[in-house]
Amino acid sequence: MPGDPDGVQRAAERYGEVAEHIDRAVARITDITTSADMESRAVGAVRERADDIAKEVLKAKGRYEAIAQALGEYARSLRAAQHAADDLLARAVAVQHRIDDATTERTLAARALASLDPSATEADRRRVQGRLSTARTTVSDAEVELQHLRDKLEQVVRDHDAAAQRAIDAIGSAQAADRLDDGWWQDWGADAVRSISSIAGNVAAVTGVASLFLGWVPILGPILAGVALTASIVALAADITLLATGEAGWTNVLLGIAGLATFGAGRLVARGATRLAATSRSVAKGFPDVLLNSGNPQIKYATNVIPQRLTARAPTELRLADLRFTGSRGPAIYRAALDASVAQIRSTSGVQRILTLAGHGNMVADSIALTTMRQAVSYERAIDKLVPRLALSSTLQMTAGVIYVSDAAMGYGSIAKTIVDRLSPPPTPAERLRL
């Protein structure tokens, strides 16, 4: 009968000691919750939290007590089973010795009977036959007794297995009753969501910063912005999940909301830029009628050249779909769009250059064209049409400038924090408390 009842008993005692420690801890926590000497709002918060902790700890106490009792009972059953098995083994060894001796005697008696002299008397023959019969009876009775001992051993094994199953059931019931076991979320779910949040956050930070300075690149700029937006949404969803399950605080959620808010503001700016371009084209179409009879060269320039700039589609607005049917001319068209984007950047400065780098070069170009038209004309009808467009352009540029500076600061901050954390991991709670 294998097993270590002393080891099982020691384990039962350890679980019992843990239960006692828990009981003392609960008593100390209860002292905090009931002490009349500690009165303040802060202590009230601690007291409320301590009461919740005491209830949770008491659940663990019940588990440890139940496991200690189950293991203690199993240790006693195992020890009794081993004693019984040892006793049966000793008896079985004695019976086996009798079987061995009787078997030897039976062999000798059979040989003696077979070798008996034909001239032997009937009394000698009956004596040898009796010896053989006695040996056979002894073997038979001993084998029956040995089988009886085997049956007893099987019953001991069944009793031991039943005791082990009772201990298993008791431990399982204790674990199920207190509901303290970790589920899939505690085992791997929280770590997986935390990894998703970290990876998506890093991707959003890197691609977001890159889109602020590579947004002017045809096709690549919109792709970077789309990846940054998607990664930000994924990171925010993961952070909200961690917040809802108590695995993280509000910091990452608020930063994620701020990041999405700036992305949303960026989309508003883009729609405003589209509106500016559309209304600027309508103004440009009406300009020749307003300024048709002017002989001023500046007015002629504003009347003929600038409206063409506003009504023609800029090559920097190239999209991936535009290259699908260009065939061998695709690389040349892309190079022309890239050169046009570079020219836009070189023709600007300050906030307008930042906006151009971020992918709003066409809005800046439209604004510059409108400003030039405003400077070139003095007709009231023309000015009445230009001023609202110029006001919208100025508002868009100021708003976009604030948005992109905020995005850049948040992106750089996130990247810097990631680098610092990897180079110098944050201290553990024990290190912070100097333990």
C-alpha positions as CSV (number, residue, x, y, z in Angstrom):
1,M,0.0,0.0,0.0
2,P,2.0,3.0,-1.2
3,G,1.8,6.5,0.3
4,D,3.3,8.7,3.0
5,P,0.7,9.3,5.8
6,D,3.2,11.3,7.8
7,G,3.7,13.6,4.8
8,V,0.0,14.0,4.3
9,Q,-0.4,14.7,8.0
10,R,2.3,17.4,7.8
11,A,0.4,19.0,4.8
12,A,-2.8,18.9,6.8
13,E,-1.1,20.7,9.7
14,R,0.3,23.3,7.4
15,Y,-3.1,24.1,6.0
16,G,-4.5,24.2,9.5
17,E,-1.8,26.7,10.5
18,V,-2.6,28.9,7.5
19,A,-6.3,28.8,8.6
20,E,-5.2,29.9,12.1
21,H,-3.1,32.7,10.7
22,I,-6.0,33.8,8.6
23,D,-8.3,33.8,11.7
24,R,-5.8,36.0,13.6
25,A,-5.5,38.3,10.6
26,V,-9.3,38.7,10.4
27,A,-9.4,39.4,14.1
28,R,-6.8,42.2,13.6
29,I,-8.7,43.6,10.6
30,T,-11.9,43.6,12.6
31,D,-10.1,45.5,15.4
32,I,-9.5,48.2,12.7
33,T,-13.1,48.3,11.7
34,T,-14.5,48.5,15.2
35,S,-11.9,50.7,17.0
36,A,-13.5,53.8,18.5
37,D,-10.2,55.6,18.8
38,M,-9.8,56.0,15.0
39,E,-12.1,58.6,13.6
40,S,-11.6,60.5,10.4
41,R,-12.8,60.4,6.8
42,A,-9.6,58.7,5.7
43,V,-9.9,56.1,8.5
44,G,-13.5,55.6,7.5
45,A,-12.4,54.7,4.0
46,V,-9.8,52.3,5.4
47,R,-12.4,50.8,7.7
48,E,-14.8,50.1,4.8
49,R,-12.0,48.6,2.7
50,A,-10.8,46.5,5.7
51,D,-14.3,45.1,6.2
52,D,-14.4,44.0,2.6
53,I,-11.0,42.4,2.9
54,A,-12.0,40.6,6.1
55,K,-15.0,39.0,4.3
56,E,-12.8,37.8,1.4
57,V,-10.1,36.5,3.7
58,L,-12.7,34.6,5.7
59,K,-13.6,32.7,2.5
60,A,-10.0,31.6,2.2
61,K,-10.1,30.5,5.9
62,G,-12.9,28.1,5.2
63,R,-11.1,26.6,2.3
64,Y,-7.9,26.0,4.3
65,E,-9.8,24.5,7.2
66,A,-11.7,22.1,4.9
67,I,-8.6,21.0,3.1
68,A,-6.8,20.5,6.4
69,Q,-9.6,18.4,7.7
70,A,-9.8,16.4,4.5
71,L,-6.1,15.7,4.4
72,G,-6.1,14.8,8.2
73,E,-8.9,12.3,7.7
74,Y,-7.1,10.8,4.6
75,A,-3.8,10.6,6.5
76,R,-5.6,8.5,9.2
77,S,-7.3,6.3,6.6
78,L,-4.0,5.8,4.7
79,R,-2.2,4.9,7.9
80,A,-4.9,2.4,8.9
81,A,-4.8,0.9,5.4
82,Q,-1.1,0.5,5.5
83,H,-1.2,-1.1,8.9
84,A,-3.9,-3.5,7.7
85,A,-2.0,-4.3,4.5
86,D,1.2,-4.9,6.5
87,D,-0.7,-7.3,8.8
88,L,-2.2,-9.1,5.9
89,L,1.2,-9.3,4.2
90,A,2.7,-10.9,7.3
91,R,-0.1,-13.4,7.6
92,A,0.2,-14.1,3.9
93,V,3.9,-14.8,4.1
94,A,3.3,-17.3,7.0
95,V,0.6,-19.0,4.9
96,Q,2.8,-19.1,1.9
97,H,5.5,-20.8,4.0
98,R,3.0,-23.4,5.0
99,I,2.0,-23.9,1.3
100,D,5.7,-24.2,0.4
101,D,6.3,-26.8,3.1
102,A,3.1,-28.7,2.4
103,T,3.9,-28.7,-1.3
104,T,7.4,-30.2,-0.6
105,E,5.8,-32.8,1.7
106,R,3.2,-33.6,-1.0
107,T,6.0,-34.2,-3.6
108,L,8.0,-36.4,-1.3
109,A,4.9,-38.4,-0.3
110,A,4.0,-38.9,-3.9
111,R,7.5,-40.1,-4.7
112,A,7.5,-42.4,-1.7
113,L,4.2,-43.9,-2.8
114,A,5.4,-44.4,-6.3
115,S,8.7,-46.0,-5.2
116,L,7.0,-48.2,-2.6
117,D,8.2,-51.9,-2.8
118,P,5.6,-54.3,-4.2
119,S,6.3,-56.5,-1.2
120,A,5.4,-53.7,1.3
121,T,2.6,-54.4,3.7
122,E,-0.8,-52.8,3.4
123,A,-0.1,-50.8,6.6
124,D,3.0,-49.3,5.0
125,R,1.0,-48.4,1.9
126,R,-1.8,-46.8,4.0
127,R,0.8,-44.8,6.0
128,V,2.3,-43.3,2.9
129,Q,-1.1,-42.6,1.3
130,G,-2.1,-40.8,4.5
131,R,1.0,-38.7,4.5
132,L,0.2,-37.7,0.9
133,S,-3.4,-36.9,1.7
134,T,-2.4,-34.8,4.6
135,A,0.0,-32.8,2.5
136,R,-2.6,-32.2,-0.1
137,T,-5.2,-31.1,2.4
138,T,-2.6,-28.7,4.0
139,V,-1.9,-27.1,0.6
140,S,-5.5,-26.8,-0.3
141,D,-6.5,-25.2,3.1
142,A,-3.5,-22.9,2.9
143,E,-4.4,-21.7,-0.6
144,V,-8.0,-21.1,0.5
145,E,-6.6,-19.0,3.4
146,L,-4.3,-17.1,1.1
147,Q,-7.1,-16.3,-1.2
148,H,-9.1,-15.1,1.8
149,L,-6.2,-12.8,2.7
150,R,-6.1,-11.5,-0.9
151,D,-9.8,-10.7,-0.7
152,K,-9.2,-8.8,2.5
153,L,-6.4,-6.9,0.9
154,E,-8.7,-5.9,-2.0
155,Q,-11.2,-4.6,0.5
156,V,-8.5,-2.6,2.2
157,V,-7.6,-1.1,-1.1
158,R,-11.2,-0.3,-1.9
159,D,-11.6,1.4,1.6
160,H,-8.4,3.4,0.9
161,D,-9.6,4.5,-2.5
162,A,-12.9,5.5,-1.1
163,A,-11.1,7.6,1.6
164,A,-9.0,9.2,-1.0
165,Q,-12.0,10.0,-3.1
166,R,-13.8,11.5,-0.1
167,A,-10.7,13.8,0.5
168,I,-10.7,14.8,-3.2
169,D,-14.5,15.5,-3.1
170,A,-14.1,17.5,0.1
171,I,-11.3,19.6,-1.3
172,G,-13.2,20.2,-4.5
173,S,-16.4,21.2,-2.6
174,A,-14.4,23.7,-0.5
175,Q,-12.9,25.2,-3.6
176,A,-16.2,25.5,-5.4
177,A,-18.0,26.9,-2.3
178,D,-15.8,29.9,-1.7
179,R,-15.6,30.9,-5.4
180,L,-12.0,32.0,-5.0
181,D,-10.5,30.0,-7.9
182,D,-9.1,32.0,-10.8
183,G,-11.0,31.8,-14.0
184,W,-9.8,32.2,-17.5
185,W,-9.6,35.9,-17.1
186,Q,-7.2,35.7,-14.1
187,D,-5.3,32.8,-15.6
188,W,-4.5,34.3,-19.0
189,G,-7.2,36.8,-20.1
190,A,-6.0,39.8,-18.2
191,D,-2.4,39.3,-19.3
192,A,-3.5,38.9,-23.0
193,V,-5.6,42.1,-22.9
194,R,-2.8,43.9,-21.1
195,S,-0.4,42.9,-23.9
196,I,-2.9,44.0,-26.6
197,S,-3.2,47.4,-24.9
198,S,0.6,47.8,-24.7
199,I,1.2,46.7,-28.3
200,A,-1.6,48.6,-29.8
201,G,-0.7,51.7,-27.7
202,N,2.9,51.6,-29.0
203,V,1.8,51.1,-32.6
204,A,-0.7,54.0,-32.2
205,A,2.1,56.2,-30.7
206,V,4.7,55.4,-33.4
207,T,2.4,55.6,-36.4
208,G,0.6,58.7,-35.0
209,V,3.8,60.6,-34.6
210,A,5.0,59.4,-38.0
211,S,1.7,60.5,-39.6
212,L,2.3,64.0,-38.3
213,F,5.5,64.3,-40.3
214,L,4.8,62.0,-43.2
215,G,1.2,62.9,-43.8
216,W,2.3,64.9,-46.8
217,V,3.6,61.7,-48.6
218,P,1.0,60.6,-51.1
219,I,-0.8,57.3,-50.1
220,L,1.6,56.6,-47.2
221,G,0.3,59.5,-45.1
222,P,-3.4,58.4,-45.1
223,I,-2.3,54.8,-44.4
224,L,-0.2,55.8,-41.4
225,A,-3.2,57.9,-40.1
226,G,-5.6,55.0,-40.6
227,V,-3.2,52.5,-38.8
228,A,-2.8,55.0,-35.9
229,L,-6.5,55.5,-35.5
230,T,-7.3,51.8,-35.6
231,A,-4.5,51.0,-33.1
232,S,-5.8,53.7,-30.8
233,I,-9.3,52.3,-30.9
234,V,-8.0,48.8,-30.1
235,A,-5.8,50.1,-27.2
236,L,-8.7,52.1,-25.8
237,A,-11.0,49.1,-25.9
238,A,-8.4,47.0,-24.1
239,D,-7.9,49.7,-21.5
240,I,-11.6,50.0,-20.8
241,T,-11.8,46.3,-20.4
242,L,-9.0,46.3,-17.8
243,L,-10.6,49.2,-16.0
244,A,-14.0,47.5,-15.9
245,T,-12.4,44.4,-14.3
246,G,-10.2,46.3,-11.8
247,E,-6.9,45.4,-13.5
248,A,-6.0,49.0,-14.3
249,G,-6.8,52.6,-13.5
250,W,-8.3,55.5,-15.4
251,T,-5.0,57.0,-16.6
252,N,-4.6,54.9,-19.8
253,V,-8.4,55.2,-20.5
254,L,-8.3,59.0,-20.2
255,L,-5.2,59.2,-22.4
256,G,-6.8,56.9,-25.0
257,I,-10.0,59.1,-25.0
258,A,-7.9,62.2,-25.4
259,G,-6.0,60.6,-28.3
260,L,-9.3,59.5,-30.1
261,A,-10.7,63.0,-29.4
262,T,-7.8,64.6,-31.2
263,F,-8.2,62.1,-34.1
264,G,-11.8,63.1,-34.2
265,A,-10.9,66.8,-34.2
266,G,-8.4,66.0,-37.0
267,R,-11.3,64.6,-39.0
268,L,-13.3,67.7,-38.3
269,V,-10.4,69.8,-39.6
270,A,-10.3,67.6,-42.7
271,R,-14.0,68.1,-43.4
272,G,-13.5,71.8,-42.8
273,A,-10.7,71.8,-45.3
274,T,-12.9,70.0,-47.8
275,R,-15.6,72.6,-47.2
276,L,-13.0,75.4,-47.7
277,A,-11.9,73.9,-51.0
278,A,-15.4,73.5,-52.3
279,T,-16.5,77.0,-51.4
280,S,-13.2,78.4,-52.7
281,R,-13.9,76.8,-56.0
282,S,-17.4,78.4,-56.1
283,V,-15.7,81.8,-55.3
284,A,-13.1,81.2,-58.0
285,K,-15.8,80.4,-60.6
286,G,-17.5,83.7,-59.9
287,F,-14.4,85.8,-60.0
288,P,-14.0,86.3,-63.7
289,D,-17.6,87.7,-63.9
290,V,-16.8,90.2,-61.1
291,L,-13.4,91.3,-62.4
292,L,-14.0,90.9,-66.1
293,N,-13.5,94.5,-67.1
294,S,-10.5,95.3,-64.9
295,G,-7.2,96.5,-66.5
296,N,-5.1,96.0,-63.4
297,P,-2.4,93.3,-64.0
298,Q,-2.7,92.0,-60.4
299,I,-6.5,91.7,-60.8
300,K,-6.0,89.9,-64.0
301,Y,-3.6,87.5,-62.2
302,A,-6.1,86.9,-59.5
303,T,-8.9,86.5,-62.0
304,N,-7.2,84.0,-64.3
305,V,-4.4,82.2,-62.6
306,I,-5.6,81.7,-59.0
307,P,-9.1,80.4,-59.9
308,Q,-7.3,77.7,-62.0
309,R,-5.3,76.7,-59.0
310,L,-8.5,76.5,-56.9
311,T,-10.5,74.6,-59.4
312,A,-7.8,72.2,-60.6
313,R,-7.2,69.0,-58.5
314,A,-3.7,69.1,-57.0
315,P,-1.5,66.1,-57.7
316,T,-0.8,65.8,-53.9
317,E,-4.3,64.4,-53.5
318,L,-3.2,61.2,-55.2
319,R,-4.8,58.0,-53.7
320,L,-3.9,54.4,-54.0
321,A,-7.0,53.8,-56.1
322,D,-5.8,56.3,-58.6
323,L,-2.8,54.1,-59.4
324,R,-4.8,51.0,-60.2
325,F,-5.4,51.8,-63.9
326,T,-2.2,53.8,-64.7
327,G,-0.2,50.8,-65.8
328,S,3.4,51.7,-66.6
329,R,2.8,55.4,-65.9
330,G,2.1,54.7,-62.2
331,P,5.6,55.3,-60.9
332,A,5.9,58.6,-62.9
333,I,2.5,59.8,-61.6
334,Y,3.5,58.9,-58.1
335,R,6.8,60.7,-58.5
336,A,5.0,63.8,-59.8
337,A,2.7,63.8,-56.8
338,L,5.6,63.4,-54.5
339,D,7.5,66.3,-56.1
340,A,4.3,68.4,-55.8
341,S,4.1,67.6,-52.1
342,V,7.7,68.6,-51.6
343,A,7.1,71.8,-53.4
344,Q,4.2,72.5,-51.1
345,I,6.3,72.0,-48.0
346,R,9.1,74.3,-49.4
347,S,6.6,77.0,-50.1
348,T,5.3,77.2,-46.6
349,S,6.7,78.0,-43.1
350,G,5.6,78.0,-39.5
351,V,2.3,76.5,-38.7
352,Q,1.4,76.2,-42.4
353,R,4.5,73.9,-42.8
354,I,3.4,71.8,-39.9
355,L,0.0,71.4,-41.4
356,T,1.5,70.6,-44.8
357,L,3.7,67.9,-43.3
358,A,0.6,66.5,-41.6
359,G,-1.2,66.1,-44.9
360,H,-3.2,69.3,-45.2
361,G,-1.0,70.9,-47.8
362,N,-4.0,71.5,-50.1
363,M,-5.9,73.4,-47.4
364,V,-2.8,75.5,-46.9
365,A,-2.4,76.1,-50.6
366,D,-6.1,77.1,-50.9
367,S,-5.7,79.5,-48.0
368,I,-2.6,81.1,-49.6
369,A,-4.5,81.5,-52.9
370,L,-7.4,83.1,-51.1
371,T,-5.1,85.5,-49.3
372,T,-3.4,86.4,-52.6
373,M,-6.8,87.1,-54.1
374,R,-7.7,89.2,-51.1
375,Q,-4.5,91.3,-51.5
376,A,-5.0,91.7,-55.2
377,V,-8.6,93.0,-55.4
378,S,-10.5,95.9,-53.9
379,Y,-14.0,95.3,-55.3
380,E,-16.5,95.0,-52.5
381,R,-18.4,92.2,-54.1
382,A,-15.2,90.2,-54.3
383,I,-14.1,91.0,-50.8
384,D,-17.5,90.0,-49.4
385,K,-17.0,86.6,-50.9
386,L,-13.4,86.2,-49.8
387,V,-13.6,87.3,-46.2
388,P,-15.7,84.4,-44.9
389,R,-13.4,81.9,-46.7
390,L,-10.3,83.6,-45.2
391,A,-11.9,83.5,-41.7
392,L,-12.7,79.8,-42.1
393,S,-9.1,79.1,-43.4
394,S,-7.6,80.9,-40.4
395,T,-9.8,79.0,-37.9
396,L,-8.9,75.7,-39.5
397,Q,-5.2,76.4,-39.4
398,M,-5.2,77.5,-35.8
399,T,-7.3,74.5,-34.7
400,A,-5.3,72.1,-36.7
401,G,-2.0,73.5,-35.3
402,V,-3.2,72.9,-31.7
403,I,-4.4,69.4,-32.5
404,Y,-1.2,68.3,-34.1
405,V,1.0,69.8,-31.4
406,S,-1.1,68.0,-28.8
407,D,-0.9,64.7,-30.7
408,A,2.8,65.0,-31.2
409,A,3.3,65.7,-27.4
410,M,1.2,62.7,-26.5
411,G,2.9,60.4,-29.0
412,Y,6.4,61.4,-28.0
413,G,5.5,61.0,-24.3
414,S,4.1,57.5,-24.9
415,I,7.2,56.5,-26.9
416,A,9.6,58.0,-24.3
417,K,7.8,56.2,-21.5
418,T,8.0,52.9,-23.3
419,I,11.7,53.3,-23.9
420,V,12.4,54.4,-20.3
421,D,10.3,51.4,-18.9
422,R,12.3,49.0,-21.0
423,L,15.7,50.5,-20.1
424,S,14.9,50.9,-16.4
425,P,11.9,48.8,-15.2
426,P,9.8,50.5,-12.5
427,P,10.6,49.4,-8.9
428,T,8.6,46.7,-7.3
429,P,6.2,47.5,-4.4
430,A,8.7,46.0,-2.0
431,E,11.5,48.2,-3.4
432,R,9.2,51.3,-3.2
433,L,8.5,50.6,0.4
434,R,12.2,49.8,1.1
435,L,11.5,46.4,2.4
